[in-house]
Amino acid sequence: MNIVVIGVGYVGLITGLGLSHLNHKVQFLDIDSEKIKKLNNKIPPFYEPKLDEYLNDEKVSKNVTFCDNYDEIFWDNVDVIIICVQTPSLDTNEVDTSFLNKVFEEIQDRRNKDTIICIKSTIHPEALADVIKSSNLSEESLVFNPEFLREGNAFSDFYNPDRIVIGSKNELNAKKVYDLYSGIDSEVIFTDPISSQLIKYLSNAYLPLRLSFVNEASQIIKELGGDLTQTLQGIGLDKRIGLDYFRPSPGWGGSCFPKDLAEVISISKSKELDVPLISSILESNNQHKSWFAKYLEKLKVEKKYKSIILIGLAFKENTDDLRYSPTIDLYNKLNNGNVFVYDEYFKNYESIKFISKLPNNSLIVEMYPLNKKFQTKITKEIENLKEYEYIKFWE
């Protein structure tokens, strides 16, 4: 098929490259000229494993173009327009759909009448009616196809999804969007637009709930002197619980969980629903980060370490995304002149720029599992240090 992807951020770029590798022709459109310039020069605009490989893949290169202007797109033979623009939260925790509305304005007189509009942007279910109205299209002509890509695992998730969700009131249009993924073996859920968005929102509420549980459990295990790895394994091997998303950490972050969770709470309040469990998840995460800061301070004082070094600045492994990074929160909570950060991707951050500058007599904290190359580099360097302790909280 001939596809236009509007919005070349994380979701748009990964999705479009994945589709191009499935032999679809993809025109990427983003008004950020600098980003498009980078992509035309095969320079990744952000870090994601294998992204560089895909941008330099011969098969992909034959199937993609990158544009920064709507007038550069060849609209005549476009089968599907996939919209992946941001829908950030307002101060009220409602969704800002202005970027989406602008796209509708731009494509209204450009697309042909048979082109399917597929929306991957996450939309507050109560805002769907306004979005549909602003599109000047009927609800039947829109297809909602939420994404479930994890940063650091995006290409694997694209080709091996747990499910493909398609929300539409038009069976033929829904089937055509499904055909985009021909060759991918996955469960498919055909549903209505509201349910498609609720699947996304409530999934992104449950996952931080699970992470918050394991983090609170880790506090109990640590304080009582239990073996963290064995205890959590003993819990997670129960098939009703499982071991996925069951690794303790200094806290969770990223762009999606905090935003979507806040919006679920906002939706509940608008319907006068009392949801105490969901409403407490954000506070649990904040409390855990405070507890972890005190835990490190206690270790530092008891063992008379001179400094604390946090290894890994992003919100999780295999990404360069700093949004809601637990490391940054922890750095701010601990910063008394003897706290440092080291990360191979962020040399300009207020931190130690070279591993060789790590001070002796330090508490070194690995914030999340490092990739093999970085771990080997760290291990080699710290062998030269005297009187240090290296901890991985999840072990």
VOPAGU-2260 file (C-alpha; in pm, 1 decimal, decimal comma):
REM VOPAGU-2260
SITE   aa  ch    i         X         Y         Z
SITE  MET   A    0       0,0       0,0       0,0
SITE  ASN   A    1      90,8     367,4     -29,9
SITE  ILE   A    2     105,8     524,3     315,0
SITE  VAL   A    3     162,1     871,2     456,8
SITE  VAL   A    4     281,9     886,8     819,3
SITE  ILE   A    5     222,6    1228,9     975,6
SITE  GLY   A    6     429,7    1293,7    1286,2
SITE  VAL   A    7     777,4    1142,4    1278,3
SITE  GLY   A    8     833,7    1105,5    1647,7
SITE  TYR   A    9     899,7     777,9    1822,3
SITE  VAL   A   10     573,7     606,6    1723,5
SITE  GLY   A   11     554,4     745,1    1370,8
SITE  LEU   A   12     913,4     667,1    1274,9
SITE  ILE   A   13     921,4     312,7    1414,5
SITE  THR   A   14     579,2     228,3    1270,1
SITE  GLY   A   15     659,1     369,9     927,6
SITE  LEU   A   16     997,6     198,8     903,5
SITE  GLY   A   17     839,8    -127,3    1012,1
SITE  LEU   A   18     570,4     -95,1     745,0
SITE  SER   A   19     827,7      -6,9     479,2
SITE  HIS   A   20    1014,7    -325,7     565,0
SITE  LEU   A   21     686,6    -509,4     496,2
SITE  ASN   A   22     707,1    -363,8     141,2
SITE  HIS   A   23     466,1     -73,3     183,5
SITE  LYS   A   24     560,6     261,6      29,4
SITE  VAL   A   25     583,7     518,3     309,1
SITE  GLN   A   26     601,7     897,0     285,9
SITE  PHE   A   27     697,7    1050,9     621,1
SITE  LEU   A   28     581,7    1403,1     700,8
SITE  ASP   A   29     691,1    1621,5     991,7
SITE  ILE   A   30     707,2    2001,3    1013,8
SITE  ASP   A   31    1033,9    1977,7    1209,5
SITE  SER   A   32    1278,9    2056,6     926,4
SITE  GLU   A   33    1587,7    1969,9    1130,1
SITE  LYS   A   34    1452,4    1624,3    1208,9
SITE  ILE   A   35    1368,0    1559,4     843,3
SITE  LYS   A   36    1713,9    1679,0     738,8
SITE  LYS   A   37    1871,3    1428,4     978,0
SITE  LEU   A   38    1654,4    1145,8     849,0
SITE  ASN   A   39    1732,7    1225,6     486,8
SITE  ASN   A   40    2099,0    1192,1     588,0
SITE  LYS   A   41    2018,4     863,4     765,8
SITE  ILE   A   42    2090,7    1013,1    1108,2
SITE  PRO   A   43    1859,2     883,5    1386,4
SITE  PRO   A   44    1680,8    1171,7    1567,4
SITE  PHE   A   45    1677,3     966,3    1889,9
SITE  TYR   A   46    1831,8     645,7    2020,0
SITE  GLU   A   47    1653,5     315,5    1970,9
SITE  PRO   A   48    1826,5     -21,4    1919,3
SITE  LYS   A   49    1841,4    -112,7    1547,1
SITE  LEU   A   50    1708,4     228,1    1434,1
SITE  ASP   A   51    2036,9     308,0    1261,0
SITE  GLU   A   52    2024,9     -28,8    1083,6
SITE  TYR   A   53    1673,7      33,2     951,7
SITE  LEU   A   54    1757,8     381,4     825,1
SITE  ASN   A   55    2049,0     233,2     630,1
SITE  ASP   A   56    1865,4     -77,9     512,6
SITE  GLU   A   57    1855,4     -94,8     130,8
SITE  LYS   A   58    1502,3    -236,3     121,3
SITE  VAL   A   59    1371,9      33,8     354,2
SITE  SER   A   60    1552,9     312,6     166,2
SITE  LYS   A   61    1375,1     218,0    -156,6
SITE  ASN   A   62    1035,2     243,5      11,9
SITE  VAL   A   63    1057,9     567,6     213,4
SITE  THR   A   64    1079,5     943,2     164,4
SITE  PHE   A   65    1100,6    1214,0     430,8
SITE  CYS   A   66     926,5    1551,5     384,7
SITE  ASP   A   67     873,8    1863,4     596,8
SITE  ASN   A   68     593,8    2018,1     391,5
SITE  TYR   A   69     243,9    1895,5     307,7
SITE  ASP   A   70     287,9    2013,4     -50,7
SITE  GLU   A   71     581,0    1775,1    -100,3
SITE  ILE   A   72     361,6    1470,1     -48,2
SITE  PHE   A   73     218,0    1280,5    -346,1
SITE  TRP   A   74    -141,6    1252,5    -229,2
SITE  ASP   A   75    -316,2    1105,3    -534,1
SITE  ASN   A   76    -251,4     736,3    -472,4
SITE  VAL   A   77    -236,3     733,8     -93,0
SITE  ASP   A   78    -428,3     441,5      56,9
SITE  VAL   A   79    -384,1     516,8     427,0
SITE  ILE   A   80    -284,0     826,4     623,4
SITE  ILE   A   81    -145,1     729,7     964,9
SITE  ILE   A   82    -153,8    1015,7    1215,9
SITE  CYS   A   83     103,2     993,7    1495,8
SITE  VAL   A   84     120,6    1349,6    1627,8
SITE  GLN   A   85     153,2    1419,3    1998,6
SITE  THR   A   86    -150,8    1460,9    2222,8
SITE  PRO   A   87       3,9    1609,8    2538,6
SITE  SER   A   88    -178,0    1657,1    2866,7
SITE  LEU   A   89    -311,4    1996,9    2964,0
SITE  ASP   A   90    -286,4    2124,6    3321,8
SITE  THR   A   91    -636,1    1981,9    3371,3
SITE  ASN   A   92    -504,9    1634,5    3270,6
SITE  GLU   A   93    -723,3    1651,4    2962,1
SITE  VAL   A   94    -572,1    1591,2    2618,7
SITE  ASP   A   95    -451,0    1873,1    2395,4
SITE  THR   A   96    -581,5    1776,1    2049,7
SITE  SER   A   97    -466,5    2094,4    1875,0
SITE  PHE   A   98    -187,2    1912,7    1686,4
SITE  LEU   A   99    -440,1    1656,5    1564,4
SITE  ASN   A  100    -685,6    1927,3    1460,4
SITE  LYS   A  101    -411,8    2102,6    1261,8
SITE  VAL   A  102    -342,6    1781,4    1070,4
SITE  PHE   A  103    -710,5    1748,5     981,2
SITE  GLU   A  104    -709,1    2103,3     847,3
SITE  GLU   A  105    -404,8    2034,8     631,3
SITE  ILE   A  106    -521,1    1705,7     479,8
SITE  GLN   A  107    -886,7    1797,6     429,5
SITE  ASP   A  108    -845,9    1929,1      74,0
SITE  ARG   A  109    -541,8    1719,9     -14,8
SITE  ARG   A  110    -645,6    1360,8      45,8
SITE  ASN   A  111    -869,1    1174,8    -195,9
SITE  LYS   A  112   -1207,1    1059,3     -70,6
SITE  ASP   A  113   -1109,5     692,3     -60,4
SITE  THR   A  114    -805,9     744,3     163,0
SITE  ILE   A  115    -843,4     589,5     507,3
SITE  ILE   A  116    -750,5     801,6     808,4
SITE  CYS   A  117    -582,1     587,8    1074,5
SITE  ILE   A  118    -512,8     754,3    1408,7
SITE  LYS   A  119    -236,5     617,6    1630,6
SITE  SER   A  120    -225,6     921,0    1859,3
SITE  THR   A  121    -368,1     848,3    2203,9
SITE  ILE   A  122    -697,8    1033,1    2255,4
SITE  HIS   A  123    -895,7    1085,9    2573,6
SITE  PRO   A  124   -1215,8     880,6    2513,1
SITE  GLU   A  125   -1431,3    1177,9    2611,2
SITE  ALA   A  126   -1248,9    1391,1    2351,4
SITE  LEU   A  127   -1324,9    1152,0    2065,3
SITE  ALA   A  128   -1648,0    1326,7    1967,3
SITE  ASP   A  129   -1469,6    1663,2    1942,8
SITE  VAL   A  130   -1185,3    1508,0    1742,6
SITE  ILE   A  131   -1427,6    1350,2    1498,3
SITE  LYS   A  132   -1618,2    1677,6    1466,0
SITE  SER   A  133   -1301,3    1877,2    1398,4
SITE  SER   A  134   -1196,6    1629,5    1129,3
SITE  ASN   A  135   -1503,7    1712,0     918,6
SITE  LEU   A  136   -1527,8    1337,8     864,7
SITE  SER   A  137   -1783,1    1085,5     973,7
SITE  GLU   A  138   -1698,3     855,9    1262,3
SITE  GLU   A  139   -1723,3     563,5    1018,6
SITE  SER   A  140   -1439,0     700,0     805,8
SITE  LEU   A  141   -1184,4     704,5    1090,6
SITE  VAL   A  142    -989,1     405,1    1219,0
SITE  PHE   A  143    -815,9     407,1    1557,5
SITE  ASN   A  144    -510,0     186,2    1591,6
SITE  PRO   A  145    -333,3     247,1    1925,7
SITE  GLU   A  146      33,9     159,1    1958,1
SITE  PHE   A  147     199,3     -51,5    2228,2
SITE  LEU   A  148     567,1      -3,2    2144,1
SITE  ARG   A  149     813,3     -10,2    2432,9
SITE  GLU   A  150    1113,4     218,7    2411,7
SITE  GLY   A  151    1422,5       2,8    2381,6
SITE  ASN   A  152    1224,1    -287,0    2229,2
SITE  ALA   A  153    1024,9    -105,1    1962,2
SITE  PHE   A  154    1113,5    -302,8    1648,8
SITE  SER   A  155    1067,2    -634,5    1826,3
SITE  ASP   A  156     729,2    -512,7    1953,8
SITE  PHE   A  157     627,3    -397,4    1606,2
SITE  TYR   A  158     691,7    -738,3    1448,0
SITE  ASN   A  159     585,7    -946,6    1749,7
SITE  PRO   A  160     294,3    -759,8    1910,3
SITE  ASP   A  161      87,6    -914,7    2188,2
SITE  ARG   A  162    -218,6    -783,2    2007,1
SITE  ILE   A  163    -324,9    -548,2    1729,9
SITE  VAL   A  164    -617,7    -326,9    1829,1
SITE  ILE   A  165    -833,6    -168,5    1560,4
SITE  GLY   A  166   -1123,0      57,2    1657,1
SITE  SER   A  167   -1372,5     151,7    1388,0
SITE  LYS   A  168   -1740,9     149,5    1301,5
SITE  ASN   A  169   -1658,6      67,8     938,9
SITE  GLU   A  170   -1573,4    -297,7     890,8
SITE  LEU   A  171   -1415,0    -250,0     547,4
SITE  ASN   A  172   -1185,5      31,1     665,7
SITE  ALA   A  173   -1087,7    -169,5     973,2
SITE  LYS   A  174    -999,1    -465,7     752,5
SITE  LYS   A  175    -785,5    -245,8     527,4
SITE  VAL   A  176    -585,7    -117,0     826,5
SITE  TYR   A  177    -545,1    -476,7     941,3
SITE  ASP   A  178    -403,4    -559,6     596,1
SITE  LEU   A  179    -116,7    -318,7     667,7
SITE  TYR   A  180      15,2    -578,6     910,5
SITE  SER   A  181      -5,2    -870,9     669,5
SITE  GLY   A  182     274,6   -1110,6     757,6
SITE  ILE   A  183     265,0   -1032,2    1129,9
SITE  ASP   A  184     124,5   -1312,3    1344,8
SITE  SER   A  185     -79,1   -1163,4    1628,7
SITE  GLU   A  186    -412,0   -1165,8    1804,7
SITE  VAL   A  187    -636,4    -896,9    1654,1
SITE  ILE   A  188    -910,8    -715,1    1839,5
SITE  PHE   A  189   -1167,7    -540,3    1620,4
SITE  THR   A  190   -1367,0    -304,1    1837,6
SITE  ASP   A  191   -1527,6      40,7    1852,0
SITE  PRO   A  192   -1325,2     366,3    1875,4
SITE  ILE   A  193   -1390,3     431,6    2245,8
SITE  SER   A  194   -1295,4      78,9    2347,8
SITE  SER   A  195    -974,3      98,1    2143,4
SITE  GLN   A  196    -864,0     402,4    2342,3
SITE  LEU   A  197    -969,0     250,0    2674,3
SITE  ILE   A  198    -754,2     -55,6    2597,6
SITE  LYS   A  199    -454,0     173,7    2559,4
SITE  TYR   A  200    -527,7     394,4    2860,2
SITE  LEU   A  201    -611,6     115,4    3104,3
SITE  SER   A  202    -312,4     -94,1    2992,9
SITE  ASN   A  203     -94,4     206,0    3074,6
SITE  ALA   A  204    -262,9     234,3    3413,1
SITE  TYR   A  205    -222,5    -132,7    3503,2
SITE  LEU   A  206     147,4    -161,9    3414,8
SITE  PRO   A  207     263,9     115,3    3654,4
SITE  LEU   A  208      33,3     -38,0    3916,1
SITE  ARG   A  209     226,6    -363,3    3879,5
SITE  LEU   A  210     562,2    -185,5    3887,7
SITE  SER   A  211     455,9       9,4    4195,9
SITE  PHE   A  212     353,5    -311,0    4371,2
SITE  VAL   A  213     688,5    -478,7    4311,9
SITE  ASN   A  214     869,8    -162,7    4425,1
SITE  GLU   A  215     670,7    -145,0    4748,2
SITE  ALA   A  216     725,9    -518,2    4799,0
SITE  SER   A  217    1100,1    -464,2    4754,2
SITE  GLN   A  218    1097,7    -212,1    5039,8
SITE  ILE   A  219     943,3    -471,5    5270,4
SITE  ILE   A  220    1188,6    -740,6    5159,5
SITE  LYS   A  221    1491,7    -513,3    5199,3
SITE  GLU   A  222    1389,1    -382,4    5540,9
SITE  LEU   A  223    1322,7    -732,0    5675,4
SITE  GLY   A  224    1649,1    -873,6    5539,1
SITE  GLY   A  225    1498,1   -1112,1    5285,8
SITE  ASP   A  226    1661,6   -1221,1    4961,6
SITE  LEU   A  227    1509,7    -989,8    4702,2
SITE  THR   A  228    1571,7   -1206,8    4394,0
SITE  GLN   A  229    1451,4   -1531,3    4549,6
SITE  THR   A  230    1147,1   -1374,9    4713,8
SITE  LEU   A  231    1023,2   -1205,4    4396,4
SITE  GLN   A  232    1093,6   -1515,9    4190,2
SITE  GLY   A  233     893,3   -1721,8    4436,5
SITE  ILE   A  234     602,6   -1478,5    4397,6
SITE  GLY   A  235     627,7   -1437,6    4020,1
SITE  LEU   A  236     642,7   -1808,8    3943,0
SITE  ASP   A  237     278,7   -1823,0    4043,3
SITE  LYS   A  238     115,0   -1836,3    3698,5
SITE  ARG   A  239    -156,9   -1600,3    3816,7
SITE  ILE   A  240     112,6   -1337,4    3877,0
SITE  GLY   A  241     401,0   -1402,2    3634,9
SITE  LEU   A  242     750,0   -1253,8    3613,6
SITE  ASP   A  243     696,0    -998,4    3335,4
SITE  TYR   A  244     714,5    -637,2    3455,9
SITE  PHE   A  245     814,3    -770,8    3796,4
SITE  ARG   A  246    1162,2    -623,0    3839,3
SITE  PRO   A  247    1206,8    -370,0    4120,6
SITE  SER   A  248    1365,1     -37,7    4033,3
SITE  PRO   A  249    1435,1     306,3    4183,1
SITE  GLY   A  250    1103,5     413,2    4026,0
SITE  TRP   A  251     924,6     417,9    3691,5
SITE  GLY   A  252     897,0     705,2    3443,6
SITE  GLY   A  253     883,0     778,6    3071,0
SITE  SER   A  254     638,8     980,9    2866,5
SITE  CYS   A  255     338,1     746,9    2858,1
SITE  PHE   A  256     270,9     602,7    3203,4
SITE  PRO   A  257     250,6     930,8    3400,2
SITE  LYS   A  258      46,7    1105,5    3128,2
SITE  ASP   A  259    -199,0     825,0    3059,7
SITE  LEU   A  260    -241,2     742,7    3427,2
SITE  ALA   A  261    -323,4    1106,0    3507,6
SITE  GLU   A  262    -579,1    1108,1    3227,1
SITE  VAL   A  263    -744,6     786,8    3350,8
SITE  ILE   A  264    -782,4     951,5    3690,9
SITE  SER   A  265    -923,6    1262,5    3521,0
SITE  ILE   A  266   -1175,3    1051,0    3326,6
SITE  SER   A  267   -1283,9     880,7    3648,4
SITE  LYS   A  268   -1333,7    1212,5    3826,5
SITE  SER   A  269   -1539,0    1350,0    3537,7
SITE  LYS   A  270   -1775,7    1054,8    3580,9
SITE  GLU   A  271   -1771,5    1091,0    3962,1
SITE  LEU   A  272   -1614,2     748,0    3999,0
SITE  ASP   A  273   -1416,6     662,9    4311,3
SITE  VAL   A  274   -1104,1     471,4    4203,7
SITE  PRO   A  275    -875,1     470,8    4509,9
SITE  LEU   A  276    -638,7     202,3    4378,0
SITE  ILE   A  277    -567,9     374,4    4045,4
SITE  SER   A  278    -558,3     716,1    4212,6
SITE  SER   A  279    -277,9     604,9    4446,3
SITE  ILE   A  280     -34,1     473,3    4184,0
SITE  LEU   A  281     142,9     803,8    4115,2
SITE  GLU   A  282     182,6     873,6    4486,6
SITE  SER   A  283     321,1     522,3    4540,6
SITE  ASN   A  284     588,1     589,2    4278,2
SITE  ASN   A  285     680,5     922,6    4437,0
SITE  GLN   A  286     697,9     762,3    4780,4
SITE  HIS   A  287     920,7     483,5    4649,9
SITE  LYS   A  288    1168,4     727,6    4495,9
SITE  SER   A  289    1187,5     911,8    4829,5
SITE  TRP   A  290    1240,8     584,0    5013,3
SITE  PHE   A  291    1516,6     485,0    4770,6
SITE  ALA   A  292    1694,3     817,9    4823,7
SITE  LYS   A  293    1687,8     759,3    5201,6
SITE  TYR   A  294    1805,7     401,2    5148,2
SITE  LEU   A  295    2113,0     522,8    4956,7
SITE  GLU   A  296    2184,0     799,4    5208,1
SITE  LYS   A  297    2171,9     542,9    5489,0
SITE  LEU   A  298    2420,2     315,3    5307,5
SITE  LYS   A  299    2648,7     611,1    5242,0
SITE  VAL   A  300    2652,0     717,2    5608,4
SITE  GLU   A  301    2684,2     367,5    5754,3
SITE  LYS   A  302    2977,8     273,4    5530,7
SITE  LYS   A  303    3127,4     622,3    5522,2
SITE  TYR   A  304    3129,0     658,3    5145,5
SITE  LYS   A  305    3234,2    1001,0    5020,6
SITE  SER   A  306    3003,2    1009,9    4719,6
SITE  ILE   A  307    2717,5     842,1    4533,8
SITE  ILE   A  308    2740,4     776,8    4158,9
SITE  LEU   A  309    2421,7     699,2    3964,4
SITE  ILE   A  310    2486,4     499,4    3645,3
SITE  GLY   A  311    2221,1     556,8    3376,9
SITE  LEU   A  312    2031,7     881,0    3322,5
SITE  ALA   A  313    1737,8     786,6    3096,8
SITE  PHE   A  314    1410,3     665,1    3246,2
SITE  LYS   A  315    1494,8     303,3    3151,7
SITE  GLU   A  316    1752,0      98,1    2962,3
SITE  ASN   A  317    1814,2     119,2    2586,1
SITE  THR   A  318    1671,6     467,1    2534,1
SITE  ASP   A  319    1783,5     829,4    2552,1
SITE  ASP   A  320    1445,7     952,1    2679,3
SITE  LEU   A  321    1482,5    1165,4    2993,7
SITE  ARG   A  322    1113,7    1233,5    3049,4
SITE  TYR   A  323    1016,4    1161,8    3412,4
SITE  SER   A  324    1354,0     995,4    3464,6
SITE  PRO   A  325    1383,2     844,7    3816,5
SITE  THR   A  326    1758,5     914,8    3800,5
SITE  ILE   A  327    1700,0    1288,0    3765,4
SITE  ASP   A  328    1451,0    1282,7    4054,6
SITE  LEU   A  329    1695,5    1086,9    4267,2
SITE  TYR   A  330    1982,9    1318,5    4175,7
SITE  ASN   A  331    1777,5    1619,1    4285,3
SITE  LYS   A  332    1673,7    1451,8    4611,5
SITE  LEU   A  333    2030,0    1348,8    4698,1
SITE  ASN   A  334    2227,8    1639,9    4558,3
SITE  ASN   A  335    2447,3    1777,9    4834,2
SITE  GLY   A  336    2763,7    1819,9    4628,9
SITE  ASN   A  337    2867,1    1455,2    4647,5
SITE  VAL   A  338    2623,5    1298,0    4401,4
SITE  PHE   A  339    2722,1    1233,5    4040,4
SITE  VAL   A  340    2563,4    1084,1    3730,1
SITE  TYR   A  341    2736,0     888,8    3455,9
SITE  ASP   A  342    2575,3     792,7    3124,8
SITE  GLU   A  343    2741,7     711,9    2793,4
SITE  TYR   A  344    2475,8     903,6    2596,6
SITE  PHE   A  345    2463,6    1230,2    2793,0
SITE  LYS   A  346    2809,1    1384,1    2807,8
SITE  ASN   A  347    2675,5    1737,8    2854,0
SITE  TYR   A  348    2472,1    1661,7    3166,0
SITE  GLU   A  349    2604,8    1792,6    3497,8
SITE  SER   A  350    2786,3    1472,5    3576,8
SITE  ILE   A  351    3104,7    1272,2    3547,2
SITE  LYS   A  352    3198,0    1283,7    3180,1
SITE  PHE   A  353    3444,7     996,1    3186,0
SITE  ILE   A  354    3439,7     674,2    3384,4
SITE  SER   A  355    3804,5     723,7    3474,0
SITE  LYS   A  356    3695,4    1025,1    3681,5
SITE  LEU   A  357    3491,4     810,5    3920,0
SITE  PRO   A  358    3608,7     896,2    4272,9
SITE  ASN   A  359    3735,6     636,1    4517,0
SITE  ASN   A  360    3537,7     534,7    4825,1
SITE  SER   A  361    3205,8     566,3    4639,2
SITE  LEU   A  362    2866,3     400,9    4638,0
SITE  ILE   A  363    2799,4     319,9    4270,9
SITE  VAL   A  364    2435,3     256,6    4178,8
SITE  GLU   A  365    2331,5      93,0    3851,3
SITE  MET   A  366    1986,3     241,6    3790,2
SITE  TYR   A  367    1875,8     -24,9    3540,8
SITE  PRO   A  368    2039,5    -318,7    3354,7
SITE  LEU   A  369    2305,4    -177,9    3123,6
SITE  ASN   A  370    2375,1    -314,0    2777,9
SITE  LYS   A  371    2664,4    -559,0    2757,1
SITE  LYS   A  372    2908,1    -312,6    2598,2
SITE  PHE   A  373    2849,0     -41,2    2857,6
SITE  GLN   A  374    2853,3    -291,4    3145,8
SITE  THR   A  375    3190,3    -430,0    3029,5
SITE  LYS   A  376    3331,4     -78,3    3006,7
SITE  ILE   A  377    3210,1      11,1    3357,6
SITE  THR   A  378    3337,7    -315,2    3508,9
SITE  LYS   A  379    3684,7    -266,6    3361,0
SITE  GLU   A  380    3717,0      90,3    3486,4
SITE  ILE   A  381    3595,8      39,2    3841,8
SITE  GLU   A  382    3853,2    -235,0    3896,6
SITE  ASN   A  383    4101,0      48,8    3948,1
SITE  LEU   A  384    3899,0     207,5    4226,1
SITE  LYS   A  385    3957,5     160,5    4596,2
SITE  GLU   A  386    3684,6     106,5    4852,9
SITE  TYR   A  387    3367,8     114,8    4649,3
SITE  GLU   A  388    3037,3     -69,2    4654,7
SITE  TYR   A  389    2845,9    -142,6    4334,0
SITE  ILE   A  390    2476,9    -215,6    4373,9
SITE  LYS   A  391    2197,1    -322,6    4142,6
SITE  PHE   A  392    1878,1    -265,5    4335,9
SITE  TRP   A  393    1687,2    -545,9    4164,5
SITE  GLU   A  394    1938,7    -810,2    4279,9
